[in-house]
């Protein structure tokens, strides 16, 4: 049994989570995000995930800000979440890293 209790938890949030989990393809994700969020909201989410990835790769705040355009406040917030948050970024980044490794294994080697 999962013992994690989110401060966001509720019927409405469960409905939103179930909606995300029902998406099966990248195209479905694009369509859903296009309908549910503004471009600014999507770009903010996109930026935070890239910032988290770069922080995990031990990039400096200066490198991250230069590459992503994120403010130091945003970088600091993401860093705080990575270190003291609910592990959401860690779960996603770990899974994406595993997927990338699997793709590399499946790709034909060019010798």
Biopython code that builds the backbone (N, CA, C, O; Angstrom):
import numpy as np
from Bio.PDB.StructureBuilder import StructureBuilder

atoms = [
    (1, "UNK", "N", (0.845, -1.194, 0.000)),
    (1, "UNK", "CA", (0.000, 0.000, 0.000)),
    (1, "UNK", "C", (0.886, 1.252, 0.000)),
    (1, "UNK", "O", (1.848, 1.339, 0.762)),
    (2, "UNK", "N", (0.560, 2.191, -0.837)),
    (2, "UNK", "CA", (1.320, 3.432, -0.926)),
    (2, "UNK", "C", (1.003, 4.317, 0.275)),
    (2, "UNK", "O", (-0.160, 4.613, 0.547)),
    (3, "UNK", "N", (2.042, 4.736, 0.989)),
    (3, "UNK", "CA", (1.840, 5.564, 2.174)),
    (3, "UNK", "C", (2.012, 7.048, 1.883)),
    (3, "UNK", "O", (1.863, 7.876, 2.782)),
    (4, "UNK", "N", (2.321, 7.388, 0.646)),
    (4, "UNK", "CA", (2.503, 8.795, 0.284)),
    (4, "UNK", "C", (1.159, 9.491, 0.261)),
    (4, "UNK", "O", (0.227, 9.027, -0.397)),
    (5, "UNK", "N", (1.050, 10.590, 0.964)),
    (5, "UNK", "CA", (-0.172, 11.392, 0.997)),
    (5, "UNK", "C", (0.154, 12.770, 0.434)),
    (5, "UNK", "O", (0.933, 13.516, 1.027)),
    (6, "UNK", "N", (-0.431, 13.109, -0.695)),
    (6, "UNK", "CA", (-0.175, 14.392, -1.333)),
    (6, "UNK", "C", (-1.097, 15.465, -0.773)),
    (6, "UNK", "O", (-2.258, 15.208, -0.455)),
    (7, "UNK", "N", (-0.556, 16.668, -0.660)),
    (7, "UNK", "CA", (-1.389, 17.812, -0.255)),
    (7, "UNK", "C", (-2.368, 18.179, -1.365)),
    (7, "UNK", "O", (-3.296, 18.957, -1.144)),
    (8, "UNK", "N", (-2.164, 17.619, -2.561)),
    (8, "UNK", "CA", (-3.048, 17.878, -3.698)),
    (8, "UNK", "C", (-4.195, 16.871, -3.789)),
    (8, "UNK", "O", (-5.146, 17.074, -4.543)),
    (9, "UNK", "N", (-4.101, 15.800, -3.028)),
    (9, "UNK", "CA", (-5.012, 14.672, -3.174)),
    (9, "UNK", "C", (-6.480, 15.064, -2.997)),
    (9, "UNK", "O", (-6.840, 15.829, -2.102)),
    (10, "UNK", "N", (-7.297, 14.522, -3.866)),
    (10, "UNK", "CA", (-8.735, 14.746, -3.818)),
    (10, "UNK", "C", (-9.381, 14.148, -5.053)),
    (10, "UNK", "O", (-8.689, 13.727, -5.980)),
    (11, "UNK", "N", (-10.692, 14.111, -5.066)),
    (11, "UNK", "CA", (-11.407, 13.501, -6.196)),
    (11, "UNK", "C", (-11.094, 14.194, -7.517)),
    (11, "UNK", "O", (-10.914, 13.535, -8.540)),
    (12, "UNK", "N", (-11.029, 15.522, -7.493)),
    (12, "UNK", "CA", (-10.767, 16.262, -8.721)),
    (12, "UNK", "C", (-9.358, 15.995, -9.239)),
    (12, "UNK", "O", (-9.144, 15.847, -10.442)),
    (13, "UNK", "N", (-8.391, 15.935, -8.304)),
    (13, "UNK", "CA", (-7.007, 15.651, -8.707)),
    (13, "UNK", "C", (-6.885, 14.215, -9.191)),
    (13, "UNK", "O", (-6.148, 13.939, -10.137)),
    (14, "UNK", "N", (-7.597, 13.305, -8.553)),
    (14, "UNK", "CA", (-7.609, 11.908, -9.022)),
    (14, "UNK", "C", (-8.113, 11.847, -10.466)),
    (14, "UNK", "O", (-7.580, 11.104, -11.290)),
    (15, "UNK", "N", (-9.139, 12.634, -10.755)),
    (15, "UNK", "CA", (-9.703, 12.676, -12.110)),
    (15, "UNK", "C", (-8.664, 13.172, -13.112)),
    (15, "UNK", "O", (-8.530, 12.624, -14.205)),
    (16, "UNK", "N", (-7.929, 14.222, -12.723)),
    (16, "UNK", "CA", (-6.878, 14.754, -13.593)),
    (16, "UNK", "C", (-5.757, 13.733, -13.778)),
    (16, "UNK", "O", (-5.285, 13.534, -14.897)),
    (17, "UNK", "N", (-5.329, 13.093, -12.705)),
    (17, "UNK", "CA", (-4.284, 12.069, -12.801)),
    (17, "UNK", "C", (-4.733, 10.926, -13.702)),
    (17, "UNK", "O", (-3.966, 10.452, -14.541)),
    (18, "UNK", "N", (-5.964, 10.489, -13.529)),
    (18, "UNK", "CA", (-6.497, 9.413, -14.372)),
    (18, "UNK", "C", (-6.521, 9.830, -15.840)),
    (18, "UNK", "O", (-6.283, 9.012, -16.728)),
    (19, "UNK", "N", (-6.810, 11.110, -16.088)),
    (19, "UNK", "CA", (-6.798, 11.614, -17.464)),
    (19, "UNK", "C", (-5.395, 11.498, -18.053)),
    (19, "UNK", "O", (-5.233, 11.013, -19.173)),
    (20, "UNK", "N", (-4.378, 11.941, -17.308)),
    (20, "UNK", "CA", (-2.994, 11.832, -17.783)),
    (20, "UNK", "C", (-2.619, 10.372, -18.026)),
    (20, "UNK", "O", (-2.018, 10.040, -19.048)),
    (21, "UNK", "N", (-2.970, 9.517, -17.095)),
    (21, "UNK", "CA", (-2.599, 8.111, -17.198)),
    (21, "UNK", "C", (-3.305, 7.388, -18.339)),
    (21, "UNK", "O", (-2.855, 6.330, -18.779)),
    (22, "UNK", "N", (-4.407, 7.953, -18.817)),
    (22, "UNK", "CA", (-5.132, 7.308, -19.913)),
    (22, "UNK", "C", (-4.519, 7.609, -21.280)),
    (22, "UNK", "O", (-4.842, 6.939, -22.261)),
    (23, "UNK", "N", (-3.642, 8.605, -21.355)),
    (23, "UNK", "CA", (-3.017, 8.955, -22.628)),
    (23, "UNK", "C", (-2.054, 7.854, -23.049)),
    (23, "UNK", "O", (-1.285, 7.345, -22.234)),
    (24, "UNK", "N", (-2.101, 7.491, -24.319)),
    (24, "UNK", "CA", (-1.311, 6.352, -24.790)),
    (24, "UNK", "C", (-0.199, 6.716, -25.757)),
    (24, "UNK", "O", (0.764, 5.960, -25.891)),
    (25, "UNK", "N", (-0.301, 7.845, -26.432)),
    (25, "UNK", "CA", (0.713, 8.203, -27.427)),
    (25, "UNK", "C", (1.164, 9.644, -27.210)),
    (25, "UNK", "O", (0.508, 10.422, -26.518)),
    (26, "UNK", "N", (2.289, 9.976, -27.814)),
    (26, "UNK", "CA", (2.787, 11.348, -27.751)),
    (26, "UNK", "C", (1.778, 12.299, -28.405)),
    (26, "UNK", "O", (1.550, 13.401, -27.905)),
    (27, "UNK", "N", (1.175, 11.876, -29.519)),
    (27, "UNK", "CA", (0.183, 12.723, -30.183)),
    (27, "UNK", "C", (-0.996, 13.011, -29.261)),
    (27, "UNK", "O", (-1.478, 14.143, -29.215)),
    (28, "UNK", "N", (-1.466, 12.007, -28.528)),
    (28, "UNK", "CA", (-2.558, 12.228, -27.571)),
    (28, "UNK", "C", (-2.138, 13.229, -26.499)),
    (28, "UNK", "O", (-2.940, 14.063, -26.080)),
    (29, "UNK", "N", (-0.886, 13.152, -26.056)),
    (29, "UNK", "CA", (-0.378, 14.117, -25.063)),
    (29, "UNK", "C", (-0.393, 15.529, -25.633)),
    (29, "UNK", "O", (-0.847, 16.464, -24.973)),
    (30, "UNK", "N", (0.105, 15.686, -26.867)),
    (30, "UNK", "CA", (0.096, 17.004, -27.504)),
    (30, "UNK", "C", (-1.326, 17.558, -27.570)),
    (30, "UNK", "O", (-1.567, 18.718, -27.236)),
    (31, "UNK", "N", (-2.256, 16.720, -28.002)),
    (31, "UNK", "CA", (-3.640, 17.171, -28.146)),
    (31, "UNK", "C", (-4.244, 17.575, -26.804)),
    (31, "UNK", "O", (-4.910, 18.605, -26.699)),
    (32, "UNK", "N", (-4.008, 16.759, -25.783)),
    (32, "UNK", "CA", (-4.559, 17.045, -24.460)),
    (32, "UNK", "C", (-3.964, 18.322, -23.879)),
    (32, "UNK", "O", (-4.691, 19.196, -23.406)),
    (33, "UNK", "N", (-2.618, 18.427, -23.918)),
    (33, "UNK", "CA", (-1.975, 19.628, -23.398)),
    (33, "UNK", "C", (-2.404, 20.872, -24.159)),
    (33, "UNK", "O", (-2.580, 21.937, -23.567)),
    (34, "UNK", "N", (-2.571, 20.741, -25.470)),
    (34, "UNK", "CA", (-3.016, 21.868, -26.285)),
    (34, "UNK", "C", (-4.393, 22.355, -25.825)),
    (34, "UNK", "O", (-4.660, 23.557, -25.819)),
    (35, "UNK", "N", (-5.253, 21.430, -25.447)),
    (35, "UNK", "CA", (-6.604, 21.789, -25.002)),
    (35, "UNK", "C", (-6.654, 22.278, -23.553)),
    (35, "UNK", "O", (-7.416, 23.192, -23.238)),
    (36, "UNK", "N", (-5.856, 21.681, -22.676)),
    (36, "UNK", "CA", (-6.019, 21.935, -21.240)),
    (36, "UNK", "C", (-5.167, 23.088, -20.710)),
    (36, "UNK", "O", (-5.499, 23.688, -19.688)),
    (37, "UNK", "N", (-4.069, 23.399, -21.404)),
    (37, "UNK", "CA", (-3.145, 24.429, -20.910)),
    (37, "UNK", "C", (-2.913, 25.514, -21.948)),
    (37, "UNK", "O", (-3.087, 25.306, -23.148)),
    (38, "UNK", "N", (-2.517, 26.674, -21.450)),
    (38, "UNK", "CA", (-2.063, 27.722, -22.356)),
    (38, "UNK", "C", (-0.632, 27.397, -22.768)),
    (38, "UNK", "O", (0.028, 26.579, -22.128)),
    (39, "UNK", "N", (-0.157, 28.026, -23.820)),
    (39, "UNK", "CA", (1.227, 27.840, -24.263)),
    (39, "UNK", "C", (2.187, 28.221, -23.139)),
    (39, "UNK", "O", (3.188, 27.539, -22.922)),
    (40, "UNK", "N", (1.889, 29.302, -22.428)),
    (40, "UNK", "CA", (2.742, 29.755, -21.328)),
    (40, "UNK", "C", (2.822, 28.711, -20.229)),
    (40, "UNK", "O", (3.901, 28.461, -19.693)),
    (41, "UNK", "N", (1.695, 28.097, -19.884)),
    (41, "UNK", "CA", (1.686, 27.055, -18.851)),
    (41, "UNK", "C", (2.510, 25.845, -19.277)),
    (41, "UNK", "O", (3.289, 25.303, -18.492)),
    (42, "UNK", "N", (2.332, 25.433, -20.512)),
    (42, "UNK", "CA", (3.084, 24.285, -21.038)),
    (42, "UNK", "C", (4.572, 24.586, -21.057)),
    (42, "UNK", "O", (5.379, 23.753, -20.645)),
    (43, "UNK", "N", (4.942, 25.764, -21.530)),
    (43, "UNK", "CA", (6.356, 26.136, -21.595)),
    (43, "UNK", "C", (6.974, 26.179, -20.198)),
    (43, "UNK", "O", (8.140, 25.819, -20.035)),
    (44, "UNK", "N", (6.215, 26.611, -19.188)),
    (44, "UNK", "CA", (6.716, 26.642, -17.814)),
    (44, "UNK", "C", (6.970, 25.218, -17.307)),
    (44, "UNK", "O", (7.995, 24.961, -16.675)),
    (45, "UNK", "N", (6.048, 24.297, -17.579)),
    (45, "UNK", "CA", (6.236, 22.899, -17.180)),
    (45, "UNK", "C", (7.434, 22.286, -17.894)),
    (45, "UNK", "O", (8.263, 21.606, -17.289)),
    (46, "UNK", "N", (7.500, 22.540, -19.182)),
    (46, "UNK", "CA", (8.603, 22.043, -20.004)),
    (46, "UNK", "C", (9.941, 22.547, -19.455)),
    (46, "UNK", "O", (10.894, 21.780, -19.314)),
    (47, "UNK", "N", (9.998, 23.835, -19.150)),
    (47, "UNK", "CA", (11.223, 24.450, -18.652)),
    (47, "UNK", "C", (11.644, 23.827, -17.315)),
    (47, "UNK", "O", (12.822, 23.530, -17.113)),
    (48, "UNK", "N", (10.687, 23.629, -16.406)),
    (48, "UNK", "CA", (11.012, 23.062, -15.094)),
    (48, "UNK", "C", (11.579, 21.652, -15.219)),
    (48, "UNK", "O", (12.513, 21.290, -14.504)),
    (49, "UNK", "N", (11.018, 20.862, -16.122)),
    (49, "UNK", "CA", (11.514, 19.498, -16.292)),
    (49, "UNK", "C", (12.933, 19.505, -16.869)),
    (49, "UNK", "O", (13.775, 18.712, -16.447)),
    (50, "UNK", "N", (13.198, 20.385, -17.818)),
    (50, "UNK", "CA", (14.549, 20.504, -18.376)),
    (50, "UNK", "C", (15.522, 20.989, -17.306)),
    (50, "UNK", "O", (16.651, 20.506, -17.227)),
    (51, "UNK", "N", (15.089, 21.942, -16.483)),
    (51, "UNK", "CA", (15.929, 22.432, -15.381)),
    (51, "UNK", "C", (16.260, 21.277, -14.438)),
    (51, "UNK", "O", (17.408, 21.129, -14.020)),
    (52, "UNK", "N", (15.272, 20.467, -14.105)),
    (52, "UNK", "CA", (15.498, 19.327, -13.204)),
    (52, "UNK", "C", (16.516, 18.355, -13.811)),
    (52, "UNK", "O", (17.405, 17.861, -13.118)),
    (53, "UNK", "N", (16.375, 18.091, -15.098)),
    (53, "UNK", "CA", (17.304, 17.188, -15.800)),
    (53, "UNK", "C", (18.722, 17.748, -15.739)),
    (53, "UNK", "O", (19.672, 17.016, -15.464)),
    (54, "UNK", "N", (18.859, 19.038, -15.995)),
    (54, "UNK", "CA", (20.181, 19.659, -15.984)),
    (54, "UNK", "C", (20.776, 19.694, -14.579)),
    (54, "UNK", "O", (21.982, 19.504, -14.416)),
    (55, "UNK", "N", (19.947, 19.934, -13.565)),
    (55, "UNK", "CA", (20.437, 19.902, -12.188)),
    (55, "UNK", "C", (20.926, 18.504, -11.835)),
    (55, "UNK", "O", (21.954, 18.344, -11.176)),
    (56, "UNK", "N", (20.187, 17.501, -12.275)),
    (56, "UNK", "CA", (20.593, 16.112, -12.024)),
    (56, "UNK", "C", (21.927, 15.812, -12.706)),
    (56, "UNK", "O", (22.721, 15.015, -12.206)),
    (57, "UNK", "N", (22.165, 16.449, -13.842)),
    (57, "UNK", "CA", (23.428, 16.290, -14.579)),
    (57, "UNK", "C", (24.540, 17.168, -13.997)),
    (57, "UNK", "O", (25.632, 17.248, -14.558)),
    (58, "UNK", "N", (24.254, 17.823, -12.870)),
    (58, "UNK", "CA", (25.230, 18.663, -12.143)),
    (58, "UNK", "C", (25.649, 19.917, -12.897)),
    (58, "UNK", "O", (26.763, 20.408, -12.719)),
    (59, "UNK", "N", (24.752, 20.440, -13.747)),
    (59, "UNK", "CA", (25.023, 21.708, -14.423)),
    (59, "UNK", "C", (24.900, 22.841, -13.397)),
    (59, "UNK", "O", (24.183, 22.720, -12.404)),
    (60, "UNK", "N", (25.604, 23.930, -13.655)),
    (60, "UNK", "CA", (25.536, 25.080, -12.751)),
    (60, "UNK", "C", (24.287, 25.912, -13.043)),
    (60, "UNK", "O", (23.694, 25.813, -14.117)),
    (61, "UNK", "N", (23.903, 26.731, -12.066)),
    (61, "UNK", "CA", (22.761, 27.622, -12.263)),
    (61, "UNK", "C", (22.986, 28.505, -13.490)),
    (61, "UNK", "O", (22.059, 28.752, -14.262)),
    (62, "UNK", "N", (24.221, 28.979, -13.665)),
    (62, "UNK", "CA", (24.542, 29.850, -14.791)),
    (62, "UNK", "C", (24.351, 29.119, -16.119)),
    (62, "UNK", "O", (23.785, 29.675, -17.060)),
    (63, "UNK", "N", (24.820, 27.879, -16.193)),
    (63, "UNK", "CA", (24.640, 27.083, -17.404)),
    (63, "UNK", "C", (23.156, 26.839, -17.687)),
    (63, "UNK", "O", (22.704, 26.933, -18.828)),
    (64, "UNK", "N", (22.413, 26.525, -16.629)),
    (64, "UNK", "CA", (20.980, 26.226, -16.778)),
    (64, "UNK", "C", (20.221, 27.463, -17.216)),
    (64, "UNK", "O", (19.404, 27.404, -18.135)),
    (65, "UNK", "N", (20.488, 28.584, -16.560)),
    (65, "UNK", "CA", (19.816, 29.838, -16.913)),
    (65, "UNK", "C", (20.127, 30.216, -18.356)),
    (65, "UNK", "O", (19.237, 30.644, -19.091)),
    (66, "UNK", "N", (21.380, 30.061, -18.767)),
    (66, "UNK", "CA", (21.778, 30.399, -20.131)),
    (66, "UNK", "C", (21.122, 29.508, -21.169)),
    (66, "UNK", "O", (20.753, 29.970, -22.249)),
    (67, "UNK", "N", (20.979, 28.253, -20.849)),
    (67, "UNK", "CA", (20.429, 27.280, -21.790)),
    (67, "UNK", "C", (18.902, 27.309, -21.862)),
    (67, "UNK", "O", (18.322, 27.143, -22.935)),
    (68, "UNK", "N", (18.255, 27.520, -20.711)),
    (68, "UNK", "CA", (16.792, 27.414, -20.649)),
    (68, "UNK", "C", (16.065, 28.743, -20.560)),
    (68, "UNK", "O", (14.877, 28.828, -20.873)),
    (69, "UNK", "N", (16.772, 29.778, -20.136)),
    (69, "UNK", "CA", (16.120, 31.059, -19.900)),
    (69, "UNK", "C", (15.405, 31.105, -18.562)),
    (69, "UNK", "O", (14.722, 32.084, -18.259)),
    (70, "UNK", "N", (15.552, 30.057, -17.753)),
    (70, "UNK", "CA", (14.898, 30.016, -16.441)),
    (70, "UNK", "C", (15.549, 31.016, -15.496)),
    (70, "UNK", "O", (16.758, 31.244, -15.549)),
    (71, "UNK", "N", (14.741, 31.602, -14.639)),
    (71, "UNK", "CA", (15.268, 32.517, -13.629)),
    (71, "UNK", "C", (15.960, 31.704, -12.532)),
    (71, "UNK", "O", (15.708, 30.509, -12.377)),
    (72, "UNK", "N", (16.828, 32.365, -11.782)),
    (72, "UNK", "CA", (17.473, 31.666, -10.670)),
    (72, "UNK", "C", (16.441, 31.245, -9.631)),
    (72, "UNK", "O", (16.643, 30.248, -8.938)),
    (73, "UNK", "N", (15.353, 31.975, -9.509)),
    (73, "UNK", "CA", (14.283, 31.593, -8.576)),
    (73, "UNK", "C", (13.645, 30.268, -9.003)),
    (73, "UNK", "O", (13.389, 29.400, -8.168)),
    (74, "UNK", "N", (13.392, 30.119, -10.300)),
    (74, "UNK", "CA", (12.826, 28.867, -10.814)),
    (74, "UNK", "C", (13.812, 27.722, -10.620)),
    (74, "UNK", "O", (13.429, 26.637, -10.181)),
    (75, "UNK", "N", (15.068, 27.959, -10.944)),
    (75, "UNK", "CA", (16.084, 26.920, -10.792)),
    (75, "UNK", "C", (16.193, 26.507, -9.328)),
    (75, "UNK", "O", (16.285, 25.320, -9.016)),
    (76, "UNK", "N", (16.183, 27.478, -8.447)),
    (76, "UNK", "CA", (16.265, 27.207, -7.016)),
    (76, "UNK", "C", (15.064, 26.407, -6.523)),
    (76, "UNK", "O", (15.212, 25.491, -5.715)),
    (77, "UNK", "N", (13.874, 26.755, -7.011)),
    (77, "UNK", "CA", (12.670, 26.031, -6.604)),
    (77, "UNK", "C", (12.730, 24.580, -7.069)),
    (77, "UNK", "O", (12.415, 23.666, -6.307)),
    (78, "UNK", "N", (13.134, 24.374, -8.314)),
    (78, "UNK", "CA", (13.246, 23.010, -8.843)),
    (78, "UNK", "C", (14.302, 22.241, -8.053)),
    (78, "UNK", "O", (14.099, 21.073, -7.723)),
    (79, "UNK", "N", (15.416, 22.880, -7.751)),
    (79, "UNK", "CA", (16.475, 22.244, -6.979)),
    (79, "UNK", "C", (15.969, 21.831, -5.598)),
    (79, "UNK", "O", (16.277, 20.743, -5.112)),
    (80, "UNK", "N", (15.197, 22.705, -4.979)),
    (80, "UNK", "CA", (14.616, 22.403, -3.666)),
    (80, "UNK", "C", (13.687, 21.189, -3.761)),
    (80, "UNK", "O", (13.699, 20.323, -2.886)),
    (81, "UNK", "N", (12.889, 21.133, -4.822)),
    (81, "UNK", "CA", (12.001, 19.987, -5.029)),
    (81, "UNK", "C", (12.796, 18.702, -5.251)),
    (81, "UNK", "O", (12.421, 17.642, -4.749)),
    (82, "UNK", "N", (13.883, 18.794, -5.998)),
    (82, "UNK", "CA", (14.721, 17.614, -6.232)),
    (82, "UNK", "C", (15.313, 17.092, -4.924)),
    (82, "UNK", "O", (15.416, 15.882, -4.719)),
    (83, "UNK", "N", (15.697, 18.007, -4.048)),
    (83, "UNK", "CA", (16.359, 17.614, -2.804)),
    (83, "UNK", "C", (15.412, 17.333, -1.646)),
    (83, "UNK", "O", (15.697, 16.478, -0.808)),
    (84, "UNK", "N", (14.303, 18.035, -1.590)),
    (84, "UNK", "CA", (13.424, 17.927, -0.419)),
    (84, "UNK", "C", (11.959, 17.716, -0.770)),
    (84, "UNK", "O", (11.101, 17.744, 0.112)),
    (85, "UNK", "N", (11.667, 17.505, -2.043)),
    (85, "UNK", "CA", (10.282, 17.412, -2.483)),
    (85, "UNK", "C", (9.703, 16.013, -2.356)),
    (85, "UNK", "O", (10.140, 15.210, -1.532)),
    (86, "UNK", "N", (8.733, 15.748, -3.172)),
    (86, "UNK", "CA", (7.967, 14.496, -3.123)),
    (86, "UNK", "C", (8.530, 13.419, -4.049)),
    (86, "UNK", "O", (7.906, 12.374, -4.229)),
    (87, "UNK", "N", (9.687, 13.660, -4.631)),
    (87, "UNK", "CA", (10.386, 12.738, -5.539)),
    (87, "UNK", "C", (9.727, 12.590, -6.905)),
    (87, "UNK", "O", (10.067, 11.673, -7.652)),
    (88, "UNK", "N", (8.802, 13.464, -7.244)),
    (88, "UNK", "CA", (8.162, 13.401, -8.552)),
    (88, "UNK", "C", (9.141, 13.561, -9.695)),
    (88, "UNK", "O", (9.109, 12.797, -10.660)),
    (89, "UNK", "N", (10.020, 14.560, -9.589)),
    (89, "UNK", "CA", (11.034, 14.755, -10.631)),
    (89, "UNK", "C", (11.936, 13.520, -10.726)),
    (89, "UNK", "O", (12.245, 13.049, -11.820)),
    (90, "UNK", "N", (12.350, 13.006, -9.571)),
    (90, "UNK", "CA", (13.262, 11.854, -9.557)),
    (90, "UNK", "C", (12.626, 10.643, -10.233)),
    (90, "UNK", "O", (13.297, 9.931, -10.980)),
    (91, "UNK", "N", (11.358, 10.405, -9.984)),
    (91, "UNK", "CA", (10.656, 9.274, -10.598)),
    (91, "UNK", "C", (10.659, 9.418, -12.117)),
    (91, "UNK", "O", (11.025, 8.493, -12.843)),
    (92, "UNK", "N", (10.245, 10.594, -12.584)),
    (92, "UNK", "CA", (10.153, 10.837, -14.026)),
    (92, "UNK", "C", (11.521, 10.765, -14.694)),
    (92, "UNK", "O", (11.677, 10.103, -15.720)),
    (93, "UNK", "N", (12.512, 11.443, -14.118)),
    (93, "UNK", "CA", (13.847, 11.473, -14.731)),
    (93, "UNK", "C", (14.472, 10.087, -14.755)),
    (93, "UNK", "O", (15.149, 9.732, -15.720)),
    (94, "UNK", "N", (14.259, 9.313, -13.722)),
    (94, "UNK", "CA", (14.780, 7.950, -13.667)),
    (94, "UNK", "C", (14.136, 7.089, -14.751)),
    (94, "UNK", "O", (14.829, 6.334, -15.432)),
    (95, "UNK", "N", (12.839, 7.194, -14.916)),
    (95, "UNK", "CA", (12.137, 6.408, -15.934)),
    (95, "UNK", "C", (12.543, 6.825, -17.338)),
    (95, "UNK", "O", (12.723, 5.981, -18.215)),
    (96, "UNK", "N", (12.686, 8.131, -17.550)),
    (96, "UNK", "CA", (13.114, 8.596, -18.870)),
    (96, "UNK", "C", (14.529, 8.124, -19.189)),
    (96, "UNK", "O", (14.837, 7.775, -20.329)),
    (97, "UNK", "N", (15.380, 8.117, -18.176)),
    (97, "UNK", "CA", (16.750, 7.631, -18.345)),
    (97, "UNK", "C", (16.742, 6.140, -18.699)),
    (97, "UNK", "O", (17.489, 5.706, -19.576)),
    (98, "UNK", "N", (15.909, 5.367, -18.027)),
    (98, "UNK", "CA", (15.784, 3.930, -18.327)),
    (98, "UNK", "C", (15.289, 3.715, -19.757)),
    (98, "UNK", "O", (15.797, 2.851, -20.472)),
    (99, "UNK", "N", (14.295, 4.505, -20.170)),
    (99, "UNK", "CA", (13.774, 4.394, -21.536)),
    (99, "UNK", "C", (14.861, 4.698, -22.554)),
    (99, "UNK", "O", (14.955, 4.031, -23.584)),
    (100, "UNK", "N", (15.675, 5.693, -22.273)),
    (100, "UNK", "CA", (16.758, 6.071, -23.182)),
    (100, "UNK", "C", (17.777, 4.936, -23.286)),
    (100, "UNK", "O", (18.272, 4.642, -24.374)),
    (101, "UNK", "N", (18.088, 4.306, -22.165)),
    (101, "UNK", "CA", (19.022, 3.176, -22.170)),
    (101, "UNK", "C", (18.454, 2.019, -22.985)),
    (101, "UNK", "O", (19.187, 1.369, -23.730)),
    (102, "UNK", "N", (17.168, 1.759, -22.852)),
    (102, "UNK", "CA", (16.526, 0.686, -23.611)),
    (102, "UNK", "C", (16.575, 0.969, -25.115)),
    (102, "UNK", "O", (16.827, 0.072, -25.919)),
    (103, "UNK", "N", (16.331, 2.231, -25.478)),
    (103, "UNK", "CA", (16.396, 2.616, -26.899)),
    (103, "UNK", "C", (17.791, 2.393, -27.453)),
    (103, "UNK", "O", (17.951, 1.914, -28.575)),
    (104, "UNK", "N", (18.808, 2.745, -26.658)),
    (104, "UNK", "CA", (20.193, 2.577, -27.089)),
    (104, "UNK", "C", (20.532, 1.101, -27.291)),
    (104, "UNK", "O", (21.253, 0.751, -28.225)),
    (105, "UNK", "N", (20.013, 0.237, -26.420)),
    (105, "UNK", "CA", (20.250, -1.209, -26.542)),
    (105, "UNK", "C", (19.604, -1.760, -27.810)),
    (105, "UNK", "O", (20.171, -2.615, -28.491)),
    (106, "UNK", "N", (18.409, -1.256, -28.115)),
    (106, "UNK", "CA", (17.643, -1.766, -29.268)),
    (106, "UNK", "C", (18.140, -1.233, -30.596)),
    (106, "UNK", "O", (17.939, -1.861, -31.636)),
    (107, "UNK", "N", (18.789, -0.074, -30.568)),
    (107, "UNK", "CA", (19.266, 0.541, -31.817)),
    (107, "UNK", "C", (20.395, -0.288, -32.410)),
    (107, "UNK", "O", (21.291, -0.739, -31.696)),
    (108, "UNK", "N", (20.342, -0.482, -33.716)),
    (108, "UNK", "CA", (21.432, -1.241, -34.349)),
    (108, "UNK", "C", (22.743, -0.462, -34.239)),
    (108, "UNK", "O", (22.791, 0.748, -34.463)),
    (109, "UNK", "N", (23.790, -1.181, -33.893)),
    (109, "UNK", "CA", (25.087, -0.508, -33.761)),
    (109, "UNK", "C", (25.650, -0.215, -35.152)),
    (109, "UNK", "O", (25.469, -0.981, -36.098)),
    (110, "UNK", "N", (26.332, 0.910, -35.235)),
    (110, "UNK", "CA", (26.908, 1.332, -36.523)),
    (110, "UNK", "C", (28.406, 1.074, -36.482)),
    (110, "UNK", "O", (29.188, 1.929, -36.065)),
    (111, "UNK", "N", (28.785, -0.094, -36.911)),
    (111, "UNK", "CA", (30.218, -0.453, -36.892)),
    (111, "UNK", "C", (30.771, -0.486, -38.276)),
    (111, "UNK", "O", (31.955, -0.768, -38.461)),
]
sb = StructureBuilder()
sb.init_structure("model")
sb.init_model(0)
sb.init_chain("A")
sb.init_seg("    ")
for serial, (resi, resn, name, xyz) in enumerate(atoms, 1):
    if name == "N":
        sb.init_residue(resn, " ", resi, " ")
    sb.init_atom(name, np.array(xyz, "f"), 0.0, 1.0, " ", f" {name:<3s}", serial, name[0])
structure = sb.get_structure()
